[in-house]
């Protein structure tokens, strides 16, 4: 069954030479002794129209089984299509139904379904035009991410999925244990984790950053691209319990260098997907978020404005707008604030730096004022924050004090402090949630619709 992808067939010229194609039936209709099948194999957003003469020998018997959703193998000749929207069509010589899809039970009978409905059949939704295009764009973005870092000499590293430290200090780890939950071993009234598999409490990682820092302080420039997990009880369109993170770490790099790389990174991957997935992106521009192509092109072409947190608060205070959450010093910027800065004040991407230390993670380097840290958030129009990063604290004593302030157990971070005791160096990095990037690029409203099988509060069906 060595058939060419439909993407290749659709670019071929009409020819009397037979070609064999395989795919799934998207639609089926009959008219005046002819049957028209729209076939797609997931390699392109376009489908191939197959024309079947029901009067031909061997075709009338098999055609009734080729309903919507069925997998088929068709042998035929390519002819110029008299219809609009396609250059060629396949005149069938033979048809074989490989796998039937009974119409009484196959759920994708209509052309349009709500995203909420499709979320309940995540195992079948990639067969729709939108989700097929989304998976190809997701693939294109992943390829662009690797290309960006590999071209610049970064080393792709694989950090642990199981960890005993909380990089964010928020206590949102999924716990990993082999202890019998029906009879947990106790010591002094508490769970005795010394008897657990790792001899201590462990969980699924929320970030590979801390381990990536160790590797950067040996290999200079590294990046991770892998899964992360957060047990945040938030049932919104912006949160997932399982997602993918991109996290570069760079030795001998300060906050200014970190911002330079982040800006170049965003522009590179947006340009990459616009160049390599044009037809899929046109689908999102037409049906999901009209104007998104122009928005992304503007981000690519526009220099990112750089302001401090204090300047951002000042600009928001002068805004002729009514915010649900007032913008004040010491409070984190909300999505409405970020969108106002990018869409109204600066009308383009913005990098905000020097946040109050109280609202940022313990590992961010303190500024000389002792009140703010050398952190940065990259904000883009329509979404808000797309990247968060910082220069990391390179001083062992200052880092130890920040760990204590955060209420974390210093013993869990002894190895992290070692990095500052032995050959410490300035280093910086940032993190990008891959699904938020896919959501931004495609215009999809719900983050659960940009990952093949979403994991969220009360949702792990597949």
C-alpha positions in Angstrom: 0.0 0.0 0.0 2.7 2.4 -1.1 0.6 5.4 -2.2 1.7 9.0 -2.4 0.4 11.6 0.0 -2.6 13.6 -1.1 -0.5 16.8 -0.8 1.7 15.4 -3.6 -1.2 14.2 -5.7 -2.9 17.6 -5.5 0.1 19.2 -7.1 0.3 16.8 -10.0 -0.9 17.5 -13.5 -3.7 15.6 -15.3 -2.4 12.4 -16.8 -3.7 9.1 -18.2 -1.3 7.2 -16.0 -3.2 5.6 -13.1 -2.4 6.7 -9.5 -3.4 5.1 -6.3 -4.5 7.2 -3.3 -5.5 6.4 0.3 -7.4 8.4 2.8 -10.6 9.0 4.7 -13.9 10.0 3.2 -14.8 13.5 4.3 -18.1 13.9 2.4 -20.1 11.8 -0.1 -22.9 12.7 -2.5 -24.6 11.2 -5.5 -26.0 12.7 -8.6 -27.1 11.3 -12.0 -25.4 8.0 -11.7 -22.2 9.5 -10.3 -20.8 9.4 -6.7 -18.5 12.2 -5.5 -16.2 11.5 -2.6 -14.0 14.1 -0.9 -10.9 12.3 0.4 -8.3 13.6 2.8 -5.3 11.9 4.3 -4.2 14.6 6.7 -1.2 15.8 4.7 -2.9 19.0 3.4 -5.9 21.2 4.2 -7.4 20.5 0.8 -9.2 17.3 -0.1 -9.2 15.4 -3.4 -12.5 14.9 -5.2 -13.0 11.4 -6.4 -15.6 10.8 -9.2 -17.1 7.3 -9.3 -19.2 6.2 -12.2 -21.8 3.9 -10.5 -22.5 2.2 -13.8 -18.9 0.9 -14.1 -18.2 -2.7 -13.4 -16.9 -3.3 -9.8 -17.6 0.2 -8.5 -21.3 0.1 -7.8 -20.9 -2.8 -5.3 -18.2 -1.2 -3.2 -19.3 2.4 -3.3 -22.2 2.1 -0.8 -19.7 1.1 1.9 -17.6 4.3 1.3 -19.5 6.5 3.7 -18.2 9.5 5.6 -15.3 8.5 7.8 -14.5 5.3 6.0 -10.9 4.7 5.0 -10.5 3.9 1.3 -8.0 3.1 -1.4 -8.8 4.5 -4.9 -7.0 3.8 -8.1 -7.8 6.2 -11.0 -6.5 8.8 -13.4 -6.1 12.5 -12.7 -8.2 14.9 -14.8 -8.7 18.6 -14.9 -11.5 19.5 -12.5 -14.4 21.4 -14.0 -15.4 22.7 -10.6 -14.0 25.5 -8.6 -11.6 25.1 -5.7 -9.5 22.3 -7.1 -7.2 21.9 -10.1 -7.6 18.2 -10.5 -10.0 15.4 -9.6 -9.5 11.6 -9.6 -11.6 9.5 -12.1 -11.9 6.2 -10.2 -11.0 3.0 -11.9 -11.2 0.9 -8.8 -12.3 1.4 -5.2 -11.6 -0.6 -2.0 -13.1 0.2 1.3 -10.4 -0.6 3.9 -12.3 0.3 7.1 -16.0 1.2 7.3 -17.5 4.0 9.4 -21.2 3.1 10.1 -23.3 6.3 9.5 -25.6 5.5 12.4 -22.7 5.8 14.9 -19.9 7.8 13.3 -20.1 11.2 15.0 -18.6 13.4 12.3 -21.4 13.3 9.8 -22.0 17.1 9.6 -19.5 19.5 8.0 -19.5 21.9 11.0 -19.4 20.9 14.7 -18.8 23.1 17.7 -15.4 23.0 19.3 -17.0 22.0 22.6 -18.6 18.9 20.9 -15.3 18.0 19.2 -13.5 18.3 22.6 -15.5 15.2 23.7 -14.2 13.2 20.8 -10.6 14.3 20.8 -9.6 11.0 19.3 -11.5 11.8 16.1 -11.3 15.6 15.8 -8.0 15.6 13.9 -10.0 14.4 11.0 -11.7 17.8 10.7 -10.3 20.6 8.6 -9.6 22.8 11.6 -7.8 20.3 13.7 -5.9 18.8 10.9 -4.6 22.2 10.1 -3.9 22.9 13.7 -1.8 19.8 14.1 0.2 20.7 11.0 0.8 24.2 12.3 1.8 22.8 15.7 4.3 20.6 13.9 5.6 23.5 11.9 6.1 25.6 15.1 8.0 22.8 16.8 10.3 22.4 13.8 10.9 26.2 13.8 11.8 26.2 17.5 14.4 23.5 17.0 15.7 25.3 13.9 16.1 28.6 15.8 18.2 27.1 18.6 20.1 24.6 16.5 21.2 27.3 14.0 22.6 29.3 17.0 24.6 26.5 18.5 22.3 25.7 21.4 22.3 22.1 22.8 18.9 20.4 23.2 18.9 18.9 26.7 16.4 16.6 28.4 15.5 17.5 31.9 13.8 15.3 34.5 10.0 14.8 34.4 10.1 13.5 38.0 11.5 16.0 40.5 11.8 16.8 44.2 12.0 20.6 43.8 9.3 23.1 42.8 10.9 25.5 40.3 8.0 28.0 40.7 7.6 27.6 44.5 3.8 27.6 44.1 3.2 24.0 45.4 1.3 22.9 42.3 3.1 19.6 41.8 1.3 16.4 40.9 2.6 13.9 43.5 4.4 10.8 42.3 4.4 7.9 44.8 4.4 4.1 45.1 3.1 4.2 48.6 -0.2 2.3 49.1 -2.9 5.0 49.3 -5.2 2.8 51.3 -2.7 2.4 54.1 -0.1 5.1 54.0 2.9 4.5 56.3 3.1 7.2 59.0 5.9 8.6 61.2 4.9 10.9 64.0 1.5 11.3 62.5 2.9 12.3 59.1 3.4 10.3 55.9 6.7 8.6 56.0 8.2 9.5 52.6 11.4 7.8 53.6 9.7 4.6 52.7 8.6 5.9 49.3 10.3 4.9 46.0 12.7 7.9 46.0 13.1 8.1 49.7 11.5 11.5 49.7 8.4 13.4 48.4 8.5 13.6 44.6 6.3 15.1 41.9 5.9 15.8 38.2 8.0 18.8 37.0 6.4 22.2 36.6 9.5 23.4 34.7 12.9 22.1 33.5 14.5 25.4 34.2 16.5 24.7 37.3 18.2 21.6 35.8 18.7 23.5 32.5 20.7 26.0 34.5 23.1 23.3 35.7 23.6 22.2 32.1 24.0 25.8 30.8 26.8 26.3 33.4 28.7 23.5 31.7 27.5 23.8 28.0 26.9 27.5 27.8 23.7 27.7 25.7 21.0 25.0 26.1 17.3 24.6 25.7 14.6 22.2 26.8 11.5 21.3 24.9 9.4 18.9 26.8 6.3 18.3 28.9 5.5 20.1 32.2 2.6 19.6 34.7 0.8 21.9 37.0 -1.9 20.9 39.5 -3.6 24.3 39.4 -7.3 24.0 40.1 -8.3 26.4 37.4 -11.0 25.4 34.9 -10.5 28.1 32.3 -9.8 28.5 28.6 -6.1 29.4 29.4 -5.0 26.6 31.6 -3.9 23.0 31.1 -2.6 20.5 33.7 -0.2 18.9 31.1 1.5 21.1 28.5 4.8 21.6 26.7 7.5 24.1 27.6 10.4 25.7 25.7 13.1 26.9 28.1 16.5 28.2 26.9 19.2 28.9 29.4 22.3 30.9 28.5 25.5 31.3 30.5 27.5 34.6 30.4 24.2 36.3 29.5 22.4 39.2 31.3 18.9 40.5 31.1 19.6 42.6 28.0 20.9 39.5 26.1 17.9 37.5 27.3 15.5 40.1 25.8 17.5 40.1 22.5 17.2 36.3 22.2 13.5 36.3 23.2 12.6 38.9 20.5 14.6 37.2 17.8 13.0 33.9 18.8 9.4 35.1 18.5 10.1 36.8 15.2 11.9 33.7 13.8 9.2 31.1 14.6 6.3 33.4 13.4 8.1 34.0 10.1 8.8 30.2 9.9 5.2 29.1 10.3 3.9 31.9 7.9 6.4 30.7 5.3 5.9 27.0 5.7 2.2 26.6 6.5 0.5 29.2 4.3 -2.6 27.2 3.4 -3.2 26.1 6.9 -2.7 29.6 8.2 -5.2 30.9 5.6 -7.8 28.6 7.1 -7.4 30.2 10.5 -7.4 33.7 9.0 -10.6 33.0 7.2 -12.6 30.9 9.7 -11.1 31.4 13.2 -9.5 34.8 13.7 -9.9 37.1 10.7 -6.9 39.3 10.3 -4.5 37.1 12.2 -2.1 36.8 9.3 -1.7 40.6 9.2 -1.3 40.7 13.0 1.5 38.1 13.0 3.3 39.8 10.1 3.2 43.1 12.0 4.8 41.4 15.1 7.6 40.0 12.8 8.2 43.4 11.4 7.9 45.6 14.5 10.7 46.3 17.0 9.7 45.3 20.5 9.2 48.2 22.9 11.1 47.8 26.2 9.8 49.4 29.4 10.1 48.9 33.1 7.3 47.7 35.3 7.2 51.2 36.9 6.7 52.7 33.4 4.0 50.2 32.7 2.1 51.0 35.9 2.5 54.7 35.1 1.1 54.2 31.5 -1.8 52.2 32.8 -2.6 54.8 35.5 -2.9 57.4 32.7 -5.2 55.2 30.6 -8.6 56.4 29.7 -10.0 52.9 30.4 -11.9 51.1 33.1 -10.0 48.0 34.3 -11.7 45.2 36.3 -8.5 45.1 38.3 -6.8 48.4 39.1 -3.1 48.6 38.1 -1.0 49.5 41.1 2.6 49.1 42.2 3.2 45.7 43.7 0.3 44.0 41.9 0.9 41.6 39.0 -0.2 42.8 35.5 -3.4 41.2 34.5 -4.3 40.1 31.0 -6.4 43.3 30.5 -3.4 45.4 31.4 -1.1 43.5 29.0 -3.5 43.9 26.1 -4.0 47.6 26.8 -0.2 48.2 26.7 0.3 46.2 23.5 -2.9 47.2 21.6 -3.6 50.8 22.8 -0.5 52.4 24.3 2.3 51.0 22.1 0.4 49.2 19.4 2.9 46.4 19.2 4.9 43.9 21.2 6.2 45.1 24.6 8.9 43.7 26.9 8.3 44.7 30.6 11.2 44.4 33.0 12.2 45.0 36.6 9.2 43.6 38.4 8.7 43.8 42.2 10.5 40.8 43.8 7.4 39.9 45.8 5.5 38.9 42.7 8.3 37.0 41.0 10.1 33.7 41.5 12.9 33.3 44.0 15.6 32.6 41.4 15.4 36.0 39.7 18.4 38.3 40.2 17.8 41.2 42.6 18.4 44.7 41.3 20.5 47.1 43.4 17.4 48.7 44.9 16.7 45.4 46.7 13.0 45.7 45.7 12.9 44.6 42.1 14.3 41.8 40.1 15.8 41.5 36.6 12.8 39.7 35.2 11.0 40.3 32.0 7.8 39.4 30.3 7.2 39.6 26.5 3.7 40.8 25.7 2.1 40.6 22.3 -1.1 42.1 21.0 -4.3 40.0 21.4 -2.7 37.5 23.8 -0.7 39.4 26.4 2.2 37.5 28.0 3.8 34.9 25.7 7.2 34.7 27.3 8.5 35.0 30.9 12.1 35.1 31.8 14.9 36.7 33.8 18.5 37.0 34.6 19.1 34.3 37.3 20.5 35.1 40.7 24.2 34.2 40.6 25.1 35.0 44.2 24.8 32.1 46.6 24.0 34.1 49.7 21.4 36.2 48.0 19.8 33.1 46.5 19.8 31.4 49.9 18.0 34.3 51.4 15.4 34.3 48.6 14.8 30.6 49.0 14.1 31.2 52.7 11.8 34.1 52.0 9.8 31.9 49.7 9.3 29.4 52.5 11.1 26.6 50.6 13.3 23.9 52.2 16.9 24.9 51.6 17.9 21.3 51.7 15.9 20.6 48.5 18.0 23.2 46.7 21.5 22.4 47.9 22.6 21.3 44.4 21.1 24.5 43.0 23.1 26.6 45.5 26.3 24.6 44.5 26.0 26.1 41.0 26.6 29.5 42.7 29.4 28.2 44.9 31.5 26.5 42.2 32.3 28.6 39.2 29.2 30.8 39.2 28.6 33.0 36.2 25.9 35.4 35.0 23.2 33.5 33.2 19.7 34.1 32.0 16.8 32.3 30.3 13.1 32.3 29.6 10.1 30.0 29.2 7.5 29.8 26.6 4.3 27.7 26.9 4.1 25.9 23.6 0.3 25.6 23.7 -0.1 29.3 24.4 2.1 29.9 21.3 -0.1 27.6 19.2 -3.2 29.3 20.5 -1.8 32.7 19.7 -0.7 31.8 16.1 -4.0 30.1 15.2 -6.4 32.3 17.0 -8.1 29.4 18.8 -10.0 30.7 21.8 -9.6 27.7 24.1 -6.2 26.2 24.9 -7.7 22.7 25.2 -8.2 22.9 21.4 -4.5 23.3 20.5 -3.2 20.1 22.1 -4.2 16.6 20.8 -5.4 15.2 24.1 -6.1 17.9 26.7 -5.5 17.3 30.4 -7.4 19.8 32.7 -9.4 19.8 35.9 -11.8 16.9 35.8 -10.7 16.0 32.2 -8.5 13.1 31.3 -10.7 11.0 29.1 -8.3 9.8 26.5 
